[in-house]
Amino acid sequence: MRGVRDDHRMTQIANPDRVRLTVLYLRLWKLCDLEFYETEQHDSAKHYDVVPIDRMKLSSELKMVAKSPLDWVKDPKEVRDEILHTLDLIAAIHESRTEKNLSGLDALRREFQKKAFESAGEIELASGARG
């Protein structure tokens, strides 16, 4: 693991794979959330963007991640399936905005939120403290 100099001490920096996984789940969560922007019954979908999100670019990047080997995650097949299922469900919603599709996407959104928080909680940041 790479180190960072902190007051003449070497400390560990965050595991880059954990950070990547956290960012991936945050992006999946956000992509799901964008579909609920105009739907009042899903209250966590209120639009609080400081930086506008480009849906097409985000979707394209997620497709590229799904095509990659994903050798930095514990279970590449599971992560790939999550990405592809989400993209397929969003495409289905664009075709037919049914309550069943929205409920499925809402469940995915909550799962991605949970996974993002769990993954973020496992990141050890660089600090001067030694434990």
VMD Tcl script that builds the backbone (N, CA, C; Angstrom):
set m [mol new atoms 393]
animate dup $m
set s [atomselect $m all]
$s set {name element resname resid chain x y z} {
  {N N MET 1 A 0.843 -1.177 0.000}
  {CA C MET 1 A 0.000 0.000 0.000}
  {C C MET 1 A 0.883 1.234 0.000}
  {N N ARG 2 A 0.484 2.215 -0.772}
  {CA C ARG 2 A 1.258 3.450 -0.840}
  {C C ARG 2 A 1.180 4.190 0.493}
  {N N GLY 3 A 2.178 5.003 0.748}
  {CA C GLY 3 A 2.197 5.773 1.980}
  {C C GLY 3 A 2.196 7.258 1.706}
  {N N VAL 4 A 1.861 8.015 2.723}
  {CA C VAL 4 A 1.842 9.465 2.645}
  {C C VAL 4 A 2.667 9.977 3.820}
  {N N ARG 5 A 3.538 10.930 3.528}
  {CA C ARG 5 A 4.360 11.482 4.594}
  {C C ARG 5 A 3.534 12.473 5.399}
  {N N ASP 6 A 3.493 12.275 6.707}
  {CA C ASP 6 A 2.698 13.107 7.602}
  {C C ASP 6 A 3.568 13.464 8.794}
  {N N ASP 7 A 4.083 14.703 8.822}
  {CA C ASP 7 A 4.964 15.122 9.908}
  {C C ASP 7 A 6.116 14.133 10.107}
  {N N HIS 8 A 6.764 13.779 9.009}
  {CA C HIS 8 A 7.921 12.893 9.001}
  {C C HIS 8 A 7.600 11.456 9.409}
  {N N ARG 9 A 6.335 11.087 9.369}
  {CA C ARG 9 A 5.936 9.698 9.615}
  {C C ARG 9 A 5.294 9.183 8.348}
  {N N MET 10 A 5.375 7.923 8.127}
  {CA C MET 10 A 4.665 7.314 7.015}
  {C C MET 10 A 3.367 6.717 7.554}
  {N N THR 11 A 2.276 7.067 6.921}
  {CA C THR 11 A 0.984 6.493 7.304}
  {C C THR 11 A 0.351 5.883 6.064}
  {N N GLN 12 A -0.552 4.957 6.262}
  {CA C GLN 12 A -1.217 4.331 5.134}
  {C C GLN 12 A -2.315 5.237 4.606}
  {N N ILE 13 A -2.508 5.194 3.296}
  {CA C ILE 13 A -3.632 5.918 2.713}
  {C C ILE 13 A -4.738 4.916 2.413}
  {N N ALA 14 A -5.880 5.436 2.079}
  {CA C ALA 14 A -7.055 4.598 1.854}
  {C C ALA 14 A -6.789 3.543 0.783}
  {N N ASN 15 A -7.380 2.377 0.988}
  {CA C ASN 15 A -7.305 1.307 0.014}
  {C C ASN 15 A -7.984 1.779 -1.268}
  {N N PRO 16 A -7.237 1.901 -2.370}
  {CA C PRO 16 A -7.830 2.446 -3.600}
  {C C PRO 16 A -8.992 1.596 -4.135}
  {N N ASP 17 A -8.945 0.284 -3.913}
  {CA C ASP 17 A -10.044 -0.562 -4.374}
  {C C ASP 17 A -11.321 -0.289 -3.583}
  {N N ARG 18 A -11.205 -0.045 -2.294}
  {CA C ARG 18 A -12.364 0.298 -1.461}
  {C C ARG 18 A -12.950 1.631 -1.897}
  {N N VAL 19 A -12.080 2.572 -2.202}
  {CA C VAL 19 A -12.537 3.888 -2.651}
  {C C VAL 19 A -13.268 3.748 -3.989}
  {N N ARG 20 A -12.695 2.971 -4.900}
  {CA C ARG 20 A -13.333 2.757 -6.206}
  {C C ARG 20 A -14.709 2.117 -6.045}
  {N N LEU 21 A -14.814 1.128 -5.162}
  {CA C LEU 21 A -16.092 0.455 -4.947}
  {C C LEU 21 A -17.111 1.418 -4.344}
  {N N THR 22 A -16.684 2.234 -3.407}
  {CA C THR 22 A -17.578 3.221 -2.809}
  {C C THR 22 A -18.086 4.196 -3.864}
  {N N VAL 23 A -17.191 4.693 -4.689}
  {CA C VAL 23 A -17.576 5.633 -5.752}
  {C C VAL 23 A -18.524 4.956 -6.740}
  {N N LEU 24 A -18.257 3.699 -7.069}
  {CA C LEU 24 A -19.136 2.977 -7.988}
  {C C LEU 24 A -20.553 2.892 -7.431}
  {N N TYR 25 A -20.689 2.524 -6.151}
  {CA C TYR 25 A -22.024 2.426 -5.558}
  {C C TYR 25 A -22.686 3.800 -5.401}
  {N N LEU 26 A -21.910 4.818 -5.117}
  {CA C LEU 26 A -22.475 6.174 -5.063}
  {C C LEU 26 A -23.015 6.588 -6.433}
  {N N ARG 27 A -22.299 6.241 -7.481}
  {CA C ARG 27 A -22.735 6.606 -8.833}
  {C C ARG 27 A -23.975 5.824 -9.243}
  {N N LEU 28 A -24.027 4.530 -8.894}
  {CA C LEU 28 A -25.225 3.745 -9.187}
  {C C LEU 28 A -26.422 4.298 -8.420}
  {N N TRP 29 A -26.203 4.661 -7.171}
  {CA C TRP 29 A -27.259 5.247 -6.338}
  {C C TRP 29 A -27.769 6.528 -6.997}
  {N N LYS 30 A -26.846 7.375 -7.427}
  {CA C LYS 30 A -27.232 8.647 -8.044}
  {C C LYS 30 A -27.971 8.434 -9.358}
  {N N LEU 31 A -27.519 7.488 -10.163}
  {CA C LEU 31 A -28.197 7.210 -11.423}
  {C C LEU 31 A -29.631 6.758 -11.175}
  {N N CYS 32 A -29.827 5.911 -10.175}
  {CA C CYS 32 A -31.190 5.493 -9.811}
  {C C CYS 32 A -31.995 6.691 -9.318}
  {N N ASP 33 A -31.384 7.486 -8.486}
  {CA C ASP 33 A -32.065 8.634 -7.891}
  {C C ASP 33 A -32.554 9.618 -8.951}
  {N N LEU 34 A -31.787 9.777 -10.012}
  {CA C LEU 34 A -32.174 10.715 -11.071}
  {C C LEU 34 A -33.503 10.341 -11.716}
  {N N GLU 35 A -33.833 9.071 -11.720}
  {CA C GLU 35 A -35.095 8.630 -12.322}
  {C C GLU 35 A -36.299 9.041 -11.489}
  {N N PHE 36 A -36.078 9.355 -10.218}
  {CA C PHE 36 A -37.180 9.717 -9.334}
  {C C PHE 36 A -37.311 11.219 -9.135}
  {N N TYR 37 A -36.533 11.979 -9.867}
  {CA C TYR 37 A -36.526 13.435 -9.697}
  {C C TYR 37 A -37.914 14.039 -9.855}
  {N N GLU 38 A -38.685 13.523 -10.765}
  {CA C GLU 38 A -40.011 14.086 -11.030}
  {C C GLU 38 A -41.126 13.328 -10.321}
  {N N THR 39 A -40.779 12.363 -9.477}
  {CA C THR 39 A -41.766 11.529 -8.804}
  {C C THR 39 A -41.836 11.909 -7.335}
  {N N GLU 40 A -42.937 12.507 -6.917}
  {CA C GLU 40 A -43.052 13.025 -5.552}
  {C C GLU 40 A -43.109 11.932 -4.488}
  {N N GLN 41 A -43.622 10.734 -4.821}
  {CA C GLN 41 A -43.798 9.713 -3.797}
  {C C GLN 41 A -42.473 9.125 -3.304}
  {N N HIS 42 A -41.388 9.361 -3.988}
  {CA C HIS 42 A -40.075 8.863 -3.570}
  {C C HIS 42 A -39.289 10.045 -2.998}
  {N N ASP 43 A -39.442 10.280 -1.690}
  {CA C ASP 43 A -38.968 11.530 -1.094}
  {C C ASP 43 A -37.460 11.734 -1.089}
  {N N SER 44 A -36.656 10.676 -1.154}
  {CA C SER 44 A -35.214 10.918 -1.145}
  {C C SER 44 A -34.727 11.386 -2.504}
  {N N ALA 45 A -35.634 11.487 -3.458}
  {CA C ALA 45 A -35.248 11.881 -4.809}
  {C C ALA 45 A -35.257 13.382 -5.008}
  {N N LYS 46 A -35.446 14.145 -3.962}
  {CA C LYS 46 A -35.413 15.591 -4.130}
  {C C LYS 46 A -34.071 15.991 -4.736}
  {N N HIS 47 A -34.105 16.930 -5.608}
  {CA C HIS 47 A -32.931 17.313 -6.389}
  {C C HIS 47 A -32.075 18.300 -5.597}
  {N N TYR 48 A -30.906 17.842 -5.166}
  {CA C TYR 48 A -29.992 18.710 -4.426}
  {C C TYR 48 A -28.640 18.806 -5.131}
  {N N ASP 49 A -28.618 18.627 -6.435}
  {CA C ASP 49 A -27.343 18.644 -7.150}
  {C C ASP 49 A -26.674 20.002 -7.081}
  {N N VAL 50 A -25.418 19.983 -6.717}
  {CA C VAL 50 A -24.597 21.183 -6.786}
  {C C VAL 50 A -23.944 21.213 -8.167}
  {N N VAL 51 A -23.545 20.050 -8.639}
  {CA C VAL 51 A -22.955 19.904 -9.954}
  {C C VAL 51 A -23.933 19.091 -10.804}
  {N N PRO 52 A -24.308 19.595 -11.963}
  {CA C PRO 52 A -25.243 18.837 -12.805}
  {C C PRO 52 A -24.657 17.473 -13.191}
  {N N ILE 53 A -25.503 16.472 -13.258}
  {CA C ILE 53 A -25.087 15.125 -13.605}
  {C C ILE 53 A -25.466 14.860 -15.059}
  {N N ASP 54 A -24.526 14.382 -15.835}
  {CA C ASP 54 A -24.768 14.005 -17.222}
  {C C ASP 54 A -25.141 12.526 -17.231}
  {N N ARG 55 A -26.442 12.235 -17.355}
  {CA C ARG 55 A -26.932 10.853 -17.308}
  {C C ARG 55 A -26.277 9.973 -18.359}
  {N N MET 56 A -26.182 10.489 -19.565}
  {CA C MET 56 A -25.629 9.678 -20.660}
  {C C MET 56 A -24.166 9.337 -20.408}
  {N N LYS 57 A -23.411 10.315 -19.947}
  {CA C LYS 57 A -21.994 10.073 -19.671}
  {C C LYS 57 A -21.860 9.071 -18.519}
  {N N LEU 58 A -22.653 9.238 -17.488}
  {CA C LEU 58 A -22.597 8.332 -16.348}
  {C C LEU 58 A -22.974 6.911 -16.772}
  {N N SER 59 A -24.025 6.779 -17.567}
  {CA C SER 59 A -24.437 5.462 -18.058}
  {C C SER 59 A -23.343 4.829 -18.916}
  {N N SER 60 A -22.725 5.622 -19.775}
  {CA C SER 60 A -21.642 5.114 -20.630}
  {C C SER 60 A -20.457 4.645 -19.803}
  {N N GLU 61 A -20.099 5.420 -18.787}
  {CA C GLU 61 A -18.980 5.032 -17.928}
  {C C GLU 61 A -19.294 3.744 -17.166}
  {N N LEU 62 A -20.533 3.609 -16.706}
  {CA C LEU 62 A -20.914 2.387 -15.997}
  {C C LEU 62 A -20.885 1.176 -16.927}
  {N N LYS 63 A -21.275 1.357 -18.177}
  {CA C LYS 63 A -21.187 0.267 -19.155}
  {C C LYS 63 A -19.739 -0.156 -19.358}
  {N N MET 64 A -18.838 0.824 -19.422}
  {CA C MET 64 A -17.416 0.519 -19.579}
  {C C MET 64 A -16.892 -0.240 -18.369}
  {N N VAL 65 A -17.314 0.160 -17.178}
  {CA C VAL 65 A -16.889 -0.537 -15.959}
  {C C VAL 65 A -17.390 -1.981 -15.993}
  {N N ALA 66 A -18.637 -2.177 -16.425}
  {CA C ALA 66 A -19.212 -3.525 -16.487}
  {C C ALA 66 A -18.456 -4.412 -17.479}
  {N N LYS 67 A -17.909 -3.818 -18.539}
  {CA C LYS 67 A -17.160 -4.580 -19.538}
  {C C LYS 67 A -15.731 -4.867 -19.089}
  {N N SER 68 A -15.258 -4.156 -18.088}
  {CA C SER 68 A -13.884 -4.333 -17.614}
  {C C SER 68 A -13.786 -5.627 -16.789}
  {N N PRO 69 A -12.576 -6.082 -16.501}
  {CA C PRO 69 A -12.418 -7.325 -15.735}
  {C C PRO 69 A -12.921 -7.228 -14.286}
  {N N LEU 70 A -13.034 -6.019 -13.754}
  {CA C LEU 70 A -13.466 -5.804 -12.368}
  {C C LEU 70 A -12.634 -6.630 -11.384}
  {N N ASP 71 A -11.342 -6.745 -11.664}
  {CA C ASP 71 A -10.459 -7.539 -10.813}
  {C C ASP 71 A -10.146 -6.868 -9.477}
  {N N TRP 72 A -10.676 -5.691 -9.260}
  {CA C TRP 72 A -10.450 -4.965 -8.011}
  {C C TRP 72 A -11.587 -5.149 -7.007}
  {N N VAL 73 A -12.595 -5.953 -7.349}
  {CA C VAL 73 A -13.689 -6.243 -6.423}
  {C C VAL 73 A -13.657 -7.708 -6.022}
  {N N LYS 74 A -14.266 -8.017 -4.907}
  {CA C LYS 74 A -14.282 -9.385 -4.394}
  {C C LYS 74 A -15.082 -10.318 -5.315}
  {N N ASP 75 A -16.239 -9.860 -5.795}
  {CA C ASP 75 A -17.113 -10.679 -6.631}
  {C C ASP 75 A -17.462 -9.928 -7.920}
  {N N PRO 76 A -16.594 -10.018 -8.933}
  {CA C PRO 76 A -16.821 -9.269 -10.179}
  {C C PRO 76 A -18.158 -9.580 -10.840}
  {N N LYS 77 A -18.586 -10.849 -10.824}
  {CA C LYS 77 A -19.846 -11.210 -11.476}
  {C C LYS 77 A -21.020 -10.498 -10.821}
  {N N GLU 78 A -21.030 -10.447 -9.498}
  {CA C GLU 78 A -22.124 -9.783 -8.778}
  {C C GLU 78 A -22.175 -8.295 -9.114}
  {N N VAL 79 A -21.035 -7.631 -9.082}
  {CA C VAL 79 A -20.976 -6.195 -9.367}
  {C C VAL 79 A -21.384 -5.925 -10.819}
  {N N ARG 80 A -20.878 -6.740 -11.740}
  {CA C ARG 80 A -21.241 -6.586 -13.158}
  {C C ARG 80 A -22.745 -6.748 -13.342}
  {N N ASP 81 A -23.318 -7.773 -12.701}
  {CA C ASP 81 A -24.765 -8.009 -12.794}
  {C C ASP 81 A -25.560 -6.832 -12.228}
  {N N GLU 82 A -25.090 -6.254 -11.114}
  {CA C GLU 82 A -25.776 -5.096 -10.526}
  {C C GLU 82 A -25.793 -3.917 -11.495}
  {N N ILE 83 A -24.655 -3.663 -12.113}
  {CA C ILE 83 A -24.559 -2.543 -13.051}
  {C C ILE 83 A -25.485 -2.770 -14.244}
  {N N LEU 84 A -25.378 -3.949 -14.855}
  {CA C LEU 84 A -26.168 -4.232 -16.056}
  {C C LEU 84 A -27.662 -4.280 -15.754}
  {N N HIS 85 A -28.024 -4.844 -14.615}
  {CA C HIS 85 A -29.443 -4.893 -14.229}
  {C C HIS 85 A -29.996 -3.476 -14.045}
  {N N THR 86 A -29.217 -2.621 -13.409}
  {CA C THR 86 A -29.641 -1.235 -13.198}
  {C C THR 86 A -29.829 -0.512 -14.525}
  {N N LEU 87 A -28.859 -0.647 -15.418}
  {CA C LEU 87 A -28.958 0.014 -16.720}
  {C C LEU 87 A -30.148 -0.521 -17.523}
  {N N ASP 88 A -30.374 -1.832 -17.454}
  {CA C ASP 88 A -31.525 -2.421 -18.156}
  {C C ASP 88 A -32.845 -1.924 -17.581}
  {N N LEU 89 A -32.916 -1.833 -16.267}
  {CA C LEU 89 A -34.149 -1.372 -15.624}
  {C C LEU 89 A -34.426 0.091 -15.950}
  {N N ILE 90 A -33.394 0.900 -15.986}
  {CA C ILE 90 A -33.573 2.314 -16.356}
  {C C ILE 90 A -34.049 2.421 -17.806}
  {N N ALA 91 A -33.491 1.608 -18.686}
  {CA C ALA 91 A -33.944 1.604 -20.086}
  {C C ALA 91 A -35.409 1.181 -20.164}
  {N N ALA 92 A -35.803 0.208 -19.365}
  {CA C ALA 92 A -37.202 -0.243 -19.341}
  {C C ALA 92 A -38.121 0.862 -18.830}
  {N N ILE 93 A -37.660 1.610 -17.849}
  {CA C ILE 93 A -38.456 2.717 -17.304}
  {C C ILE 93 A -38.638 3.806 -18.361}
  {N N HIS 94 A -37.621 4.043 -19.159}
  {CA C HIS 94 A -37.741 5.041 -20.224}
  {C C HIS 94 A -38.740 4.596 -21.286}
  {N N GLU 95 A -38.875 3.273 -21.454}
  {CA C GLU 95 A -39.855 2.721 -22.391}
  {C C GLU 95 A -41.263 2.736 -21.796}
  {N N SER 96 A -41.352 2.291 -20.535}
  {CA C SER 96 A -42.654 2.171 -19.871}
  {C C SER 96 A -42.481 2.451 -18.394}
  {N N ARG 97 A -42.942 3.593 -17.967}
  {CA C ARG 97 A -42.764 4.037 -16.578}
  {C C ARG 97 A -43.857 3.410 -15.694}
  {N N THR 98 A -43.693 2.118 -15.394}
  {CA C THR 98 A -44.681 1.419 -14.580}
  {C C THR 98 A -44.287 1.458 -13.108}
  {N N GLU 99 A -45.262 1.260 -12.252}
  {CA C GLU 99 A -44.985 1.242 -10.810}
  {C C GLU 99 A -44.074 0.068 -10.450}
  {N N LYS 100 A -44.233 -1.048 -11.134}
  {CA C LYS 100 A -43.381 -2.220 -10.878}
  {C C LYS 100 A -41.913 -1.889 -11.159}
  {N N ASN 101 A -41.649 -1.263 -12.307}
  {CA C ASN 101 A -40.278 -0.878 -12.645}
  {C C ASN 101 A -39.722 0.146 -11.655}
  {N N LEU 102 A -40.540 1.124 -11.295}
  {CA C LEU 102 A -40.091 2.145 -10.338}
  {C C LEU 102 A -39.817 1.535 -8.966}
  {N N SER 103 A -40.648 0.598 -8.546}
  {CA C SER 103 A -40.429 -0.068 -7.252}
  {C C SER 103 A -39.128 -0.860 -7.266}
  {N N GLY 104 A -38.866 -1.540 -8.386}
  {CA C GLY 104 A -37.613 -2.282 -8.512}
  {C C GLY 104 A -36.406 -1.375 -8.459}
  {N N LEU 105 A -36.504 -0.239 -9.140}
  {CA C LEU 105 A -35.391 0.708 -9.142}
  {C C LEU 105 A -35.206 1.346 -7.770}
  {N N ASP 106 A -36.307 1.591 -7.075}
  {CA C ASP 106 A -36.220 2.146 -5.731}
  {C C ASP 106 A -35.523 1.167 -4.789}
  {N N ALA 107 A -35.807 -0.126 -4.934}
  {CA C ALA 107 A -35.142 -1.140 -4.109}
  {C C ALA 107 A -33.639 -1.175 -4.411}
  {N N LEU 108 A -33.295 -1.074 -5.688}
  {CA C LEU 108 A -31.872 -1.026 -6.062}
  {C C LEU 108 A -31.202 0.208 -5.480}
  {N N ARG 109 A -31.886 1.324 -5.573}
  {CA C ARG 109 A -31.329 2.581 -5.055}
  {C C ARG 109 A -31.019 2.469 -3.565}
  {N N ARG 110 A -31.948 1.910 -2.800}
  {CA C ARG 110 A -31.714 1.736 -1.356}
  {C C ARG 110 A -30.556 0.770 -1.093}
  {N N GLU 111 A -30.451 -0.282 -1.900}
  {CA C GLU 111 A -29.359 -1.249 -1.749}
  {C C GLU 111 A -28.010 -0.604 -2.065}
  {N N PHE 112 A -27.963 0.215 -3.119}
  {CA C PHE 112 A -26.706 0.891 -3.463}
  {C C PHE 112 A -26.306 1.892 -2.387}
  {N N GLN 113 A -27.280 2.563 -1.806}
  {CA C GLN 113 A -26.991 3.487 -0.715}
  {C C GLN 113 A -26.364 2.727 0.449}
  {N N LYS 114 A -26.965 1.612 0.809}
  {CA C LYS 114 A -26.455 0.781 1.909}
  {C C LYS 114 A -25.035 0.294 1.609}
  {N N LYS 115 A -24.817 -0.202 0.388}
  {CA C LYS 115 A -23.498 -0.710 0.018}
  {C C LYS 115 A -22.460 0.404 -0.034}
  {N N ALA 116 A -22.854 1.582 -0.492}
  {CA C ALA 116 A -21.913 2.710 -0.525}
  {C C ALA 116 A -21.478 3.079 0.884}
  {N N PHE 117 A -22.420 3.130 1.813}
  {CA C PHE 117 A -22.087 3.467 3.192}
  {C C PHE 117 A -21.241 2.377 3.840}
  {N N GLU 118 A -21.562 1.113 3.578}
  {CA C GLU 118 A -20.772 0.016 4.133}
  {C C GLU 118 A -19.347 0.053 3.602}
  {N N SER 119 A -19.216 0.234 2.303}
  {CA C SER 119 A -17.899 0.277 1.686}
  {C C SER 119 A -17.097 1.472 2.193}
  {N N ALA 120 A -17.757 2.619 2.312}
  {CA C ALA 120 A -17.071 3.817 2.816}
  {C C ALA 120 A -16.622 3.615 4.253}
  {N N GLY 121 A -17.408 2.899 5.031}
  {CA C GLY 121 A -17.055 2.657 6.423}
  {C C GLY 121 A -15.847 1.779 6.592}
  {N N GLU 122 A -15.485 1.029 5.550}
  {CA C GLU 122 A -14.333 0.149 5.613}
  {C C GLU 122 A -13.059 0.804 5.108}
  {N N ILE 123 A -13.147 2.065 4.705}
  {CA C ILE 123 A -11.979 2.779 4.203}
  {C C ILE 123 A -11.205 3.354 5.396}
  {N N GLU 124 A -9.933 3.051 5.425}
  {CA C GLU 124 A -9.080 3.619 6.468}
  {C C GLU 124 A -8.323 4.777 5.835}
  {N N LEU 125 A -8.549 5.958 6.339}
  {CA C LEU 125 A -7.910 7.147 5.796}
  {C C LEU 125 A -6.560 7.369 6.470}
  {N N ALA 126 A -5.712 8.103 5.797}
  {CA C ALA 126 A -4.411 8.424 6.355}
  {C C ALA 126 A -4.586 9.329 7.574}
  {N N SER 127 A -3.927 8.988 8.629}
  {CA C SER 127 A -3.961 9.829 9.825}
  {C C SER 127 A -2.659 9.664 10.575}
  {N N GLY 128 A -2.402 10.579 11.433}
  {CA C GLY 128 A -1.192 10.505 12.235}
  {C C GLY 128 A -1.318 9.531 13.394}
  {N N ALA 129 A -2.557 9.153 13.697}
  {CA C ALA 129 A -2.787 8.247 14.833}
  {C C ALA 129 A -2.377 6.832 14.460}
  {N N ARG 130 A -1.867 6.155 15.411}
  {CA C ARG 130 A -1.496 4.750 15.204}
  {C C ARG 130 A -2.348 3.924 16.147}
  {N N GLY 131 A -2.996 2.875 15.556}
  {CA C GLY 131 A -3.909 2.112 16.393}
  {C C GLY 131 A -3.571 0.697 16.547}
}
mol reanalyze $m
mol bondsrecalc $m
mol representation Tube
mol addrep $m
